[in-house]
Amino acid sequence: MNNNTIWKFGCLILILWNTILVMRAGNFDKKDSFADYEPDLLQKGFLFPSDSVRTAVYWYWVNDHISQEGVIKDLHAMKAAGINRVFIGSNIRNRTSWSRDLTGQWFGNVKWNSDEWWEILHTALKTASELDIETGLFNCPGWSQSGGPWIKPEQAMRYLDASELRVKGPLKLSRQLTQSDTLFQDVKVLAFPVAPDYEQNLLEMPGAIITSSGDLQVASSFNQDKAKYILAGGEGSLYIELPDTITARSLTLYPFEYMNLKVEVQVKDGGEYKTVHKFNIERRDSVENPASAGFEPYAPYAHSLGELKSKFFRLIFNKIGKEDSRMSRIVLGSTPVLKNLTEKKLAKIWGGNPLWKSTLWQPQSAYSASVDVPQARQVIDISSFMSADGILNWNVPEGEWIIMRTGMRVIDVRNGPVSFEAEGLEADKLNKEHIQSHFDAFIGEVLRRVPEEDRKTLKVVVVDSYERGGQNFTDGFLNEFKQRYGYDATPFLPVFKGHIIGNPDVSDRFLWDVRRFVADKVAYDYVGGLTEASHKHGMVTWIENYGHSGFPGEFLQYGGQADEVSGEFWDEPIRNSRYENRGAASAAHIYGKKHVWAESFTSGSWDNNKSFSSYPKRLKRYADYYFAEGINSTLLHVYIQQAYEDVYPGVDAWFGTEFNRKNTWFSHVDLFIQYLKRCNYMLQQGLNVADVAYYIGEDTPKMTGIRQPEIPQGYSYDYINSEVILRDMYVRDGRLVLPHGTTYRLLVLPPQDTMRPEVLAKIEQLVADGAIVLGQRPNRSPSLQNYPDADRIVQEAAGRMWGDASAKYHRYGKGMVMKDLSLEEVFRIIEIAPDCLVDNPSVRYLHRSLGDKDIYFLTNISDKPVSFIADFRIKGMQPELWDAVTGTTRPLPVFHQNGEITGIPLHLEVDGSMFIVFRTEGLPSNKKGLSNFPLKKNLSVEIAPWMVTFEHDSIKRGPSEPAIFHELKDWTECDDERIRYYSGTAVYSTMLTLSKAPKNQKLYLDLGDLSAMAKVKVNGEYVGGVWTSPYQLEVTGKLRKGKNKLEVEVVNTWMNRLIGDHRLAPEERIVKTDNNHWKADSPLQKSGLLGPVKILTVE
């Protein structure tokens, strides 16, 4: 047993002893007090979380830097730190997950898929099994998504495209129909009649006069290799004078590569131009792989104008951003178009952090009955007239016809970020067979190559956040679509190319069905397919149920098909707009999953990152905030494999916090991980408590829900989807109940007027059984399924449920339907008190219920300490405070009870957190002078001077002799550059004298301030570590009367050494890493033991 292990064991014994002392010191009026209490299983699990509480880490093998020795040492270091689950991913350190620019990168020698790579993977899995560390593998090389060199074009993501031929009949046609590329897979050949002026461009009419002004440059003629229109400056205009007054119904702009514009459409009225339409256009790629955000990143932008009658039009373009916007063509048309077609057919999907309404579109303006557009009955399937080599032989009927050769095209989107030998096409997300073939090609190969006895702990298949864009077609699409929706999609295939079939509403409904079909398939064929394949081999799937580049699914359903679901948060200022974690928590809560993971403390910027500057104290606030959002399992981001023993700080990347053995404070990270484990353990107990289920609606893609009306302070919520409502939800005692036990008091509908009949029918049944629903009345179905009867069914059911249109609430059966009310008003009406009401918005909470026990987590996310009263919706129970930092638990003597509410005066330090646990009956005490947070008094003991011993070796290069600090100070203020730029550990030693050992009092060592972490010995005995404020340890029974030796081992970050190295000549530099963005004049980070150090007492 090494010294570090002895220290840890001593710390655990001390914590248990202190806990027992605290519990026995409690003041209770009830006979059944803690005096004879033995810790129950909940408390034991909190003090010493078992190995079943897993702390995981992404273990990235970056840029071919891996070694046998390195993986073995990494795993042993993880085990010592408390990390007991690792996910192995092979990737490269590039600018994004799409970049193929490897300029200037440092690469190792072990290529992916080489014999040596397989040997090292075997070693890693075998070593992890020996150490009982559970392992997982990313389901393909790179962190995104599911692809590789084994994916054939016919197994890849695809979309529907078409070539068009316009002919005039009668005509006996024999013509070779073009196809988009050599990988084109035919679907259908269709023909439909059109009017002679169908899709006419009014700008090309004889007699039309086109002029420009400002910064808009117009080429004299069109050249397919050059842009015709270039907005080179801030603003430019295009003036259009037609030969006569004509009705314009559409404006379509064709990008020539990049286009990012504000556009105004004006018509001349009474001699002046007046704006009638405004909109923005964004057409740009996603770094080196545009298809990651959609298969048509430069798709034309079609805008519906309604009906504008004029002779004079003006288009005003204003540039957004710095780059010039270029267009190959502008079409002002009399033929109507489908607005937002590109997005509706998933050719370009919202990136970044989309709002709930980002993929909702308003109905288009109606147009006159005289407008001639194709009807579904007019679309003819002429596929049988085309030969295998693409020659169409068909007798064209009289009139103008468009012939479309439709087929699937491969989307050139690839897994990444990976080296070239690991890169390949992305597997088809709509086809379970192709997904399982992908599983077999990579995970299956691992299972075949590595003997089962050497991979006993290989249990997880990992799917990171979705970053690979959408698709809208697959093998068997037409048959399965018809089975699901009850109508043939064939006549509507021209809609994919922008042709309105029937009318805009009918065409939009078809595309709604397509998007819903895709979302369902992504959930069940992609995630479900991976899960099914994993289960066959005794493995589980772990998935992040969202995406930042073209996510085509519905986040709840998508996560629901995996075994474990995860969110994500970064080492950055907290943003309420981060939707990933509440989305992951909601998916877990409604699908009955115990674990809600989070990829934790991700960070990064390629050009200006904060490498090696973070440490656990600054990370705690983020962890606590997202614990209150529902996260209960921590995955650290990131541990990068350290292949070289003589290189420090070692291999790094621009992303993630450096959780690896080469980082200075990794020797102390077990302190932080113990905190995370305790929090995780408590937050995994029982069931989440939430009063509100916000229904997200049925539209897709969808990556978050909407809280409208907003949830009041003191209540919590989950998002819920149609699938769970339809399949699982029922009513018991007025509550909405799910099979695994989660309940809600209220279902809130989203602010929209669409709902499919089957969903409304289920909600009607729930209300009849006693449920309470808040939201506006739907009046139509969004789908083309069973149209138009579906609309009538919705209207009739809504009429029954909502009753009088003017009433704000309507009783229906045993339940009630409400509308146009705030949630505060609703809760007053149904008499639901806040669950945890705090008179300070900086305090966040989460509530778990475990049988007859209730667990509340509270955290302060402000920069100031807060004292407050917390009112809990708990009756007749004794509150206890459980501190996950120290492991101590104690009853709170001061509280009051008022009916169903228990109020407790509480205090939280900056970034402080606590658990309030109710597990036994109890009444408030009548004793005077009690306090939940007794003041600690300073014993005024002289503690100085300090002898400080630094590490002195070829890497750390601290002073060779101990330094004497008569006063504690920041290392960066020292004249000695060996200390000022020092990074590593230093041991502070001093003697202190206690004139007497106080009786019946507890003693605390207060270290004041320090950076970044410390472990402490008193008289040679390890008494614990500190890593967050207040930096205090209980030392009762450790300090004795007379002289005492105090040793404080402090560690800082690598940051100051990285800065200091820039001040040296290249040949004198010490550190080596591929991620040092600091400069010689960068501000140094405070380091060391700063104090003041005190001995405190408390009664």
Secondary structure, DSSP 8 states (H G I E B T S, - for coil): --HHHHHHHHHHHHHHHHHHHHHHT---SSSS-GGG----HHHHHHHS--TTS--EEEEEEETT---HHHHHHHHHHHHHHT--EEEEEEE---SSSS----TT----S--TTSHHHHHHHHHHHHHHHHTT-EEEEESSSSSB-SB-TT--GGGB-EEEEEEEEEEEEEEEEEEE---SSTT-EEEEEEEEEE-TTTT-BGGGSTT-EEEEEEEEEE-SS--TTS-SEEEEEEEEEEEEEEEEEEEEEEEEEEESS-EEEEEEEEEEETTEEEEEEEEEEEE---TT-GGGG-S-TT--EEEEEEEEEEEEEEEEEEE-SSS-EEEEEEEEESS---TTHHHHTTSS--BSS--GGGG---------TT-----GGG-EE-GGGB-TTSEEEEEEEEEEEEEEEEEEEE---B-BS--GGG--BBB-TT-HHHHHHHHHHHHHHHHHHS-GGG-TTEEEEEE--B-S----B-TTHHHHHHHHHSS-SGGGGGGGGT--SS-HHHHHHHHHHHHHHHHHHIIIIIIHHHHHHHHHTT-EEEEE--BSB---SBHHHHHHTSSEEEEEEESS---TT--HHHHHHHHHHHHT-S-EEEEEEE-B-SSS--TT---HHHHHHHHHHHHTTT--EEEEEEEE----TT-SB-S--SBS---STTSGGGGGHHHHHHHHHHHHHHHTSSEE--SEEEE--S-SSBS----SS---TT--EEEE-HHHHHHH-EEETTEEE-TTS-EESEEE--S-SB--HHHHHHHHHHHHTT-EEES----B-SSSTTTTHHHHHHHHHHHHHH-STT-SEEEETTEEEE-S--HHHHHHHHT---SEEES-TTEEEEEEEETTEEEEEEEE-SSS-EEEEEEES--SEEEEEE-TTT--EEE----EEETTEEEEEEEE-TT-EEEEEEEEE------SS--SS---EE-------EEEEE--STTT---SS-EEESS---GGG-S-HHHHT--SEEEEEEEEEES---SS-EEEEE-BEEESEEEEEETTEEEEEE-SSS-EEE-TTTS-SEEEEEEEEEE--SHHHHHHHTTS-GGG---B-S-----TTS-----EEEE--EEEEE-
